[in-house]
Amino acid sequence: MKKLLIAISILCAVLFANPGYALTLSDGKPIEAAAIDDTKGNGDVNNTWSADKIYDEIAAKVGAASPALTGDPTITDATPTLSLQDSDNAAGTAALNANSSGGANDVILSVGVEDSTGASTPYVEIDGVSETVDLLKPVVLTGDITVGGGDILTGNIALRIGDSTTDSITLNGESETLLFTPTADVWTLSSTTGAATVVGLASYSLGAAGVKLTGDGDGAITFLGLGDGSDEALTLNLDDTSNTAVVSSTTGVDRLTLTGMNLTVGALTTAGALFTDTSGNITSSNTLTLSGITDVPINNSGSTLELPNAADPTTDTAGEVAVDSSAAPGSGIRFYGDAAYTLAGTYSKSFVITTPVAGSDYPIWCSPYAITIKHVRVQCLGGTNIIGQLSECDAEGINCAVVDSADITATANNSVDDDGTLSNSSIDALDYVGWLTTSIDGTPTSVTITFDYIINQVN
């Protein structure tokens, strides 16, 4: 069916250059090297033979029989080859066989190409068990692979272990089973035997430029930035002190910034300053208690401190303070000591002029600070009426200017308020507040003037 061409010139050179070495053909007839060398019949044994010539000589000797190599032939060359050539180009099998002489230890090795169907299929057969090998595709095994010892070395080829149905990797050992199961962008680690702890390396890096997690083997974990920034480190120690978790840094971190987050704590203790960041703030939705503190400096760099505030707030426990935001004259700061008190934001003063005289100006009170007059009331006793108004005099009590453009007319034994619109209600610090009597009807015995004011903020 097929003729086998041994086309290896190196093999021929080795076989034919050694006298006494023979090539034995399948019919058992040896061909001596010297006989082949002198095949031309001229007694010259230094001829160079081509592969075709050697094949012709072998074919002439054995006809269509296949040659077999016996003994211990060795091929030596930088690139030795042994070729099996199909000479009839017909379907069949070409193989390189190694057969023992039989017996209990009989081993048969056959490497060849099966071409009975017209499609070449490489195969390997060992001791009668044949396995087709597709040289261009991965080998798919349907059974288990058992490694008795040693390592599975994959080199640059990825080692893939999984289940075609669940796409999970299963690790078994010491009666425990771990599963690695992938979903979209996620690998899930689980256990079917209840394993709850995985002990790994001392350090893990989440991305080349992410975060490095390092354990010290004694209850502490360190977070180290691996990005292009400052690469700060933060260590959380959960082991050294009872009921205490210690946060520290080996890179000098001294501030934790919480952006848009609520921090809930049962108790907050500090050995030094509690808050020093002028741009920050603290908000309590319930009760913030600072106990055991004798000195609480609040350094807000000139900004305001907002106290609890509302219209008519309730202060009914000792130490409570709130700001009354209502517009009533008595509004101010409410607090509770042994009872509820109010530090009013509005103040009031009164003075009496007896037997007033028309056209008289009376400086009454020098204000130590700038004030704004909010309300004026005049009471006339006796006579018919009195007409006049408040005035602002300079620091000497002279050169007075009226507080309102409209006078107040108070009739006998009655009190009258101003018109509700004071045109010049601001009084400068250290100026005098006075009274100007415009006119009198009858003989009033006295006039009582009361005015309410607030103290202006000092800037």
C-alpha positions as CSV (number, residue, x, y, z in Angstrom):
1,M,0.0,0.0,0.0
2,K,2.7,2.4,1.0
3,K,6.4,2.5,0.5
4,L,8.6,3.9,3.2
5,L,11.4,6.1,2.2
6,I,14.2,6.5,4.7
7,A,15.4,9.9,3.4
8,I,17.9,10.8,6.1
9,S,21.4,11.2,4.7
10,I,22.8,11.4,8.2
11,L,21.4,8.0,9.1
12,C,22.9,6.6,5.9
13,A,26.3,8.1,6.6
14,V,26.3,6.5,10.1
15,L,25.1,3.1,8.9
16,F,27.3,2.9,5.8
17,A,30.5,4.4,7.2
18,N,30.9,1.6,9.8
19,P,32.0,-1.7,8.4
20,G,30.4,-4.6,10.0
21,Y,27.2,-2.7,10.7
22,A,24.2,-3.9,8.7
23,L,20.8,-2.6,7.6
24,T,18.4,-5.5,8.1
25,L,15.3,-5.5,6.0
26,S,11.9,-6.9,7.0
27,D,12.6,-10.2,5.2
28,G,15.5,-10.8,7.5
29,K,18.2,-10.2,4.8
30,P,21.0,-7.9,5.9
31,I,22.8,-5.5,3.6
32,E,26.3,-4.9,4.6
33,A,27.6,-1.3,4.4
34,A,30.5,-2.3,2.2
35,A,28.2,-4.0,-0.3
36,I,26.1,-0.8,-0.6
37,D,29.3,1.4,-0.9
38,D,30.5,-0.8,-3.8
39,T,27.2,-1.1,-5.5
40,K,28.6,0.4,-8.6
41,G,30.9,-2.6,-9.0
42,N,34.1,-0.7,-9.5
43,G,35.7,-1.5,-6.2
44,D,35.3,2.2,-5.1
45,V,33.8,2.4,-1.6
46,N,34.1,6.2,-1.3
47,N,30.9,7.0,-3.2
48,T,28.3,9.5,-2.1
49,W,24.8,8.2,-2.5
50,S,21.6,10.2,-2.7
51,A,18.5,9.2,-0.8
52,D,16.9,8.1,-4.1
53,K,19.8,5.8,-4.9
54,I,19.7,4.2,-1.4
55,Y,15.9,3.7,-1.7
56,D,16.4,2.1,-5.1
57,E,19.0,-0.3,-3.8
58,I,16.8,-1.2,-0.8
59,A,13.8,-1.6,-3.1
60,A,15.7,-3.9,-5.4
61,K,16.8,-6.0,-2.5
62,V,13.4,-6.5,-0.8
63,G,10.9,-5.4,-3.4
64,A,7.7,-3.9,-1.9
65,A,8.6,-5.0,1.7
66,S,9.1,-2.4,4.4
67,P,12.6,-2.1,5.9
68,A,13.1,-2.4,9.6
69,L,15.9,-1.0,11.8
70,T,17.5,-3.4,14.2
71,G,20.3,-3.2,16.7
72,D,20.9,0.3,18.1
73,P,21.1,2.7,15.3
74,T,21.9,6.3,16.2
75,I,21.3,9.4,14.2
76,T,23.7,12.2,15.0
77,D,23.4,15.6,13.4
78,A,22.7,19.2,14.3
79,T,19.2,18.7,13.0
80,P,18.5,15.0,12.6
81,T,15.2,14.0,10.9
82,L,13.4,10.8,10.2
83,S,10.8,11.0,7.4
84,L,7.9,8.7,6.6
85,Q,6.8,9.3,3.0
86,D,3.5,8.2,1.5
87,S,4.5,7.2,-2.1
88,D,1.1,6.1,-3.4
89,N,-0.9,9.1,-2.0
90,A,-3.7,6.6,-1.1
91,A,-5.7,6.3,2.1
92,G,-4.0,4.3,4.8
93,T,-1.9,4.5,7.9
94,A,1.7,5.6,8.3
95,A,3.3,4.8,11.6
96,L,6.6,4.7,13.5
97,N,6.3,1.6,15.8
98,A,8.4,0.3,18.7
99,N,7.4,-3.3,19.5
100,S,8.8,-5.5,22.2
101,S,9.1,-9.3,21.8
102,G,6.0,-9.9,23.8
103,G,5.5,-11.3,27.3
104,A,4.3,-9.8,30.5
105,N,6.1,-6.6,30.0
106,D,5.1,-6.2,26.4
107,V,4.9,-2.4,25.5
108,I,3.8,-1.2,22.1
109,L,4.5,2.4,21.1
110,S,3.1,3.7,17.8
111,V,3.1,7.3,16.6
112,G,1.5,7.8,13.2
113,V,-1.2,9.4,11.0
114,E,-4.5,7.7,10.3
115,D,-5.7,8.5,6.7
116,S,-8.3,5.8,6.1
117,T,-11.1,8.4,5.7
118,G,-9.1,10.8,3.5
119,A,-8.7,13.2,6.4
120,S,-5.3,12.9,8.2
121,T,-5.7,12.5,11.9
122,P,-2.5,12.2,14.1
123,Y,-2.7,9.7,16.9
124,V,-0.6,8.1,19.7
125,E,-1.0,4.5,20.7
126,I,0.6,3.1,23.9
127,D,0.1,-0.6,24.7
128,G,-2.9,-1.0,22.5
129,V,-4.7,2.1,23.8
130,S,-5.1,4.7,21.0
131,E,-5.8,8.4,21.6
132,T,-6.4,10.8,18.8
133,V,-4.4,13.9,19.1
134,D,-5.4,17.2,17.4
135,L,-2.2,19.1,17.2
136,L,-3.9,22.4,16.5
137,K,-6.4,22.4,19.4
138,P,-6.3,22.0,23.2
139,V,-6.8,18.4,24.5
140,V,-10.2,18.0,26.1
141,L,-10.3,15.3,28.8
142,T,-13.6,14.1,30.2
143,G,-12.2,12.3,33.2
144,D,-10.2,13.3,36.3
145,I,-6.5,14.2,36.2
146,T,-4.7,12.9,39.2
147,V,-1.3,14.3,40.1
148,G,0.5,12.0,42.5
149,G,3.2,14.5,43.4
150,G,5.1,17.5,42.1
151,D,3.9,20.6,40.5
152,I,1.8,21.5,37.4
153,L,4.0,23.9,35.5
154,T,2.3,25.9,32.8
155,G,5.1,28.4,31.9
156,N,3.5,31.3,29.9
157,I,0.3,29.3,29.4
158,A,-2.6,30.1,31.7
159,L,-3.8,27.2,33.8
160,R,-7.6,27.1,33.6
161,I,-9.6,25.1,36.1
162,G,-13.4,25.2,36.0
163,D,-16.7,23.6,35.5
164,S,-18.4,24.0,32.1
165,T,-21.8,24.3,33.8
166,T,-21.1,26.6,36.7
167,D,-17.8,28.2,35.6
168,S,-16.5,27.8,39.2
169,I,-13.2,26.8,40.5
170,T,-13.4,24.3,43.4
171,L,-10.6,23.8,45.9
172,N,-10.8,20.8,48.3
173,G,-8.5,20.0,51.2
174,E,-8.7,19.1,54.9
175,S,-12.4,18.4,54.7
176,E,-13.0,22.0,53.5
177,T,-14.2,23.2,50.1
178,L,-13.8,26.6,48.6
179,L,-15.6,27.9,45.5
180,F,-14.5,30.8,43.2
181,T,-17.6,31.7,41.1
182,P,-17.5,34.6,38.6
183,T,-20.4,36.8,37.6
184,A,-20.3,40.1,35.6
185,D,-17.1,41.8,36.8
186,V,-17.3,40.0,40.2
187,W,-15.6,36.9,41.6
188,T,-17.4,35.4,44.6
189,L,-15.5,33.3,47.2
190,S,-17.7,30.9,49.1
191,S,-17.6,27.6,50.9
192,T,-19.9,24.5,50.8
193,T,-18.5,23.2,54.1
194,G,-18.8,26.2,56.3
195,A,-15.2,27.5,56.0
196,A,-15.3,31.0,57.4
197,T,-11.6,32.1,57.4
198,V,-9.1,32.5,54.6
199,V,-5.5,33.1,55.6
200,G,-3.4,34.8,52.9
201,L,-0.3,36.8,52.3
202,A,0.9,39.6,54.5
203,S,0.1,42.2,51.8
204,Y,-2.4,42.7,49.0
205,S,-2.5,45.4,46.4
206,L,-5.8,46.5,44.9
207,G,-4.6,47.6,41.5
208,A,-1.1,48.7,40.5
209,A,-2.0,52.3,41.5
210,G,-4.7,51.6,44.1
211,V,-4.4,50.7,47.7
212,K,-2.0,48.3,49.4
213,L,-3.3,46.4,52.4
214,T,-0.7,45.1,54.9
215,G,-1.2,43.1,58.1
216,D,1.5,42.9,60.8
217,G,0.5,39.5,61.9
218,D,-0.6,40.9,65.3
219,G,-3.9,42.5,64.9
220,A,-3.1,45.7,62.9
221,I,-3.8,46.5,59.3
222,T,-2.2,49.3,57.2
223,F,-3.8,51.1,54.2
224,L,-1.2,52.6,51.9
225,G,-2.0,54.7,48.8
226,L,-0.3,53.6,45.6
227,G,-1.5,56.3,43.3
228,D,0.3,59.4,41.9
229,G,-0.5,61.6,44.9
230,S,0.8,61.8,48.4
231,D,0.5,58.0,49.1
232,E,-0.4,58.4,52.7
233,A,-0.6,55.4,55.1
234,L,-3.2,54.8,57.8
235,T,-2.9,52.0,60.4
236,L,-5.7,50.5,62.4
237,N,-4.6,48.5,65.4
238,L,-7.3,46.2,66.9
239,D,-5.2,44.1,69.2
240,D,-2.9,45.9,71.7
241,T,-5.4,47.6,74.0
242,S,-8.6,46.2,75.5
243,N,-11.8,47.9,74.2
244,T,-9.7,50.3,72.1
245,A,-8.9,50.6,68.4
246,V,-5.9,52.7,67.7
247,V,-5.6,54.8,64.5
248,S,-2.1,56.0,63.6
249,S,0.0,56.9,60.5
250,T,3.6,56.3,59.6
251,T,3.5,59.1,57.0
252,G,2.3,61.9,59.2
253,V,-1.5,61.9,58.6
254,D,-3.1,64.2,61.2
255,R,-6.5,64.8,59.7
256,L,-9.5,62.7,58.6
257,T,-12.0,64.5,56.3
258,L,-15.5,63.2,56.1
259,T,-17.3,64.7,53.1
260,G,-21.1,64.7,53.3
261,M,-21.2,62.0,56.0
262,N,-22.8,61.7,59.4
263,L,-20.5,60.4,62.2
264,T,-22.4,58.7,64.9
265,V,-20.6,58.2,68.2
266,G,-21.7,57.1,71.7
267,A,-19.0,59.3,73.4
268,L,-16.3,61.5,72.1
269,T,-13.1,61.9,74.3
270,T,-10.1,64.1,73.4
271,A,-6.9,64.7,75.3
272,G,-6.4,68.0,73.5
273,A,-8.2,70.4,71.3
274,L,-11.5,69.0,70.1
275,F,-12.0,71.2,67.0
276,T,-9.4,73.4,65.4
277,D,-10.4,73.4,61.7
278,T,-11.9,76.9,61.1
279,S,-13.6,75.7,57.9
280,G,-15.4,72.8,59.6
281,N,-18.5,72.5,61.8
282,I,-20.2,70.0,64.0
283,T,-23.9,69.3,64.0
284,S,-25.9,67.4,66.6
285,S,-29.5,66.4,65.8
286,N,-30.1,65.5,69.4
287,T,-28.1,66.3,72.5
288,L,-24.4,67.0,72.5
289,T,-23.0,66.5,76.0
290,L,-19.5,67.8,77.1
291,S,-18.9,66.6,80.7
292,G,-15.9,67.0,83.0
293,I,-14.7,70.0,81.1
294,T,-13.6,73.1,83.0
295,D,-12.4,75.2,80.1
296,V,-14.0,75.0,76.6
297,P,-12.3,77.5,74.3
298,I,-14.1,78.1,71.1
299,N,-11.8,79.6,68.5
300,N,-13.9,80.4,65.4
301,S,-11.8,83.1,64.1
302,G,-14.4,85.9,64.4
303,S,-17.2,83.9,62.9
304,T,-20.5,83.4,64.7
305,L,-21.5,80.6,67.1
306,E,-25.0,79.5,66.4
307,L,-27.0,78.7,69.6
308,P,-30.3,76.9,69.6
309,N,-32.9,79.4,68.5
310,A,-36.6,79.6,67.8
311,A,-39.6,81.8,68.5
312,D,-40.4,81.4,72.2
313,P,-38.0,78.5,72.9
314,T,-38.4,76.5,76.1
315,T,-35.6,76.4,78.6
316,D,-36.7,74.4,81.6
317,T,-33.6,72.5,82.7
318,A,-30.7,74.1,84.6
319,G,-28.0,75.2,82.2
320,E,-30.1,75.4,79.1
321,V,-29.6,78.4,76.9
322,A,-31.6,79.5,73.8
323,V,-32.2,82.5,71.6
324,D,-35.7,83.9,71.3
325,S,-36.1,84.8,67.6
326,S,-39.5,86.4,67.9
327,A,-40.0,90.1,67.2
328,A,-41.6,90.9,70.6
329,P,-39.9,93.6,72.7
330,G,-39.0,91.1,75.4
331,S,-37.2,88.7,73.1
332,G,-33.6,88.0,73.7
333,I,-31.5,85.2,75.3
334,R,-33.5,82.7,77.5
335,F,-31.7,80.6,80.0
336,Y,-32.6,78.4,83.0
337,G,-30.8,78.7,86.4
338,D,-33.0,78.2,89.4
339,A,-35.8,79.3,87.2
340,A,-36.4,80.5,83.6
341,Y,-34.9,83.9,82.8
342,T,-34.6,86.2,79.8
343,L,-31.8,88.6,78.9
344,A,-34.0,91.0,76.9
345,G,-32.6,92.6,73.8
346,T,-34.7,95.7,74.3
347,Y,-34.0,98.2,77.1
348,S,-36.1,101.1,78.5
349,K,-35.5,104.4,80.3
350,S,-37.8,107.0,81.8
351,F,-37.4,110.5,83.2
352,V,-39.7,113.1,84.7
353,I,-39.7,116.9,84.1
354,T,-41.7,118.9,86.7
355,T,-43.4,122.1,85.8
356,P,-42.2,122.0,82.3
357,V,-41.6,125.3,80.4
358,A,-42.3,125.7,76.7
359,G,-39.1,126.0,74.6
360,S,-36.9,124.3,77.2
361,D,-34.3,121.6,76.1
362,Y,-33.3,119.1,78.8
363,P,-30.4,116.8,78.3
364,I,-31.4,113.7,80.3
365,W,-29.1,110.8,79.8
366,C,-25.7,110.2,78.2
367,S,-25.6,106.9,76.3
368,P,-22.3,104.9,76.8
369,Y,-22.8,103.1,73.5
370,A,-24.6,103.6,70.2
371,I,-28.3,102.9,70.5
372,T,-31.4,102.9,68.4
373,I,-34.6,104.3,69.8
374,K,-37.5,101.9,69.0
375,H,-40.5,103.6,70.8
376,V,-41.4,106.8,72.7
377,R,-44.3,107.3,75.2
378,V,-45.3,110.7,76.8
379,Q,-47.5,111.1,79.9
380,C,-48.9,114.5,81.0
381,L,-50.0,115.2,84.5
382,G,-52.2,118.3,85.1
383,G,-52.8,121.2,82.9
384,T,-54.4,120.7,79.4
385,N,-51.6,119.2,77.3
386,I,-47.9,119.2,76.5
387,I,-46.4,119.0,73.0
388,G,-42.8,118.0,72.4
389,Q,-40.4,115.1,71.4
390,L,-37.1,113.4,72.1
391,S,-33.9,114.9,70.8
392,E,-30.3,113.9,70.4
393,C,-27.7,116.3,71.8
394,D,-23.9,116.3,71.4
395,A,-21.4,115.0,74.0
396,E,-21.8,118.4,75.8
397,G,-25.6,118.1,76.0
398,I,-26.1,121.0,73.6
399,N,-26.8,121.4,69.8
400,C,-29.8,119.1,69.9
401,A,-31.6,117.6,66.9
402,V,-35.1,116.1,67.1
403,V,-35.6,112.3,66.9
404,D,-38.8,112.5,64.9
405,S,-40.1,115.1,62.5
406,A,-43.5,115.0,64.2
407,D,-44.2,116.2,67.8
408,I,-46.1,114.1,70.3
409,T,-49.2,115.7,71.9
410,A,-50.1,114.4,75.3
411,T,-53.3,115.6,77.0
412,A,-53.7,115.9,80.7
413,N,-53.7,112.7,82.7
414,N,-53.1,110.6,79.5
415,S,-50.2,108.9,77.8
416,V,-49.6,109.0,74.1
417,D,-47.2,107.0,71.9
418,D,-45.2,108.3,69.0
419,D,-46.5,107.9,65.4
420,G,-44.5,104.7,64.9
421,T,-42.0,106.2,62.5
422,L,-39.0,107.9,64.0
423,S,-37.0,109.8,61.4
424,N,-33.8,110.1,63.4
425,S,-33.8,107.2,65.9
426,S,-30.0,106.5,66.0
427,I,-28.1,108.0,69.0
428,D,-24.3,108.0,68.8
429,A,-22.2,106.7,71.6
430,L,-21.5,109.3,74.3
431,D,-24.2,111.6,72.9
432,Y,-27.1,112.8,75.2
433,V,-30.7,111.9,74.9
434,G,-32.9,115.0,75.6
435,W,-36.4,116.4,75.6
436,L,-37.7,119.4,73.8
437,T,-40.9,121.1,75.0
438,T,-42.5,122.7,72.0
439,S,-45.6,124.2,73.7
440,I,-47.8,123.9,76.9
441,D,-51.5,124.5,77.3
442,G,-52.6,125.0,80.9
443,T,-50.2,124.3,83.7
444,P,-49.0,120.7,83.7
445,T,-47.3,119.7,87.0
446,S,-45.1,117.2,85.3
447,V,-44.4,115.2,82.2
448,T,-43.0,111.7,82.1
449,I,-41.1,110.5,79.0
450,T,-40.3,106.8,78.5
451,F,-38.3,105.4,75.5
452,D,-37.3,101.9,74.5
453,Y,-34.0,101.2,72.8
454,I,-31.6,98.5,71.7
455,I,-27.9,98.6,71.9
456,N,-26.3,98.6,68.4
457,Q,-23.6,96.1,67.6
458,V,-20.1,97.5,67.9
459,N,-18.0,97.2,64.7
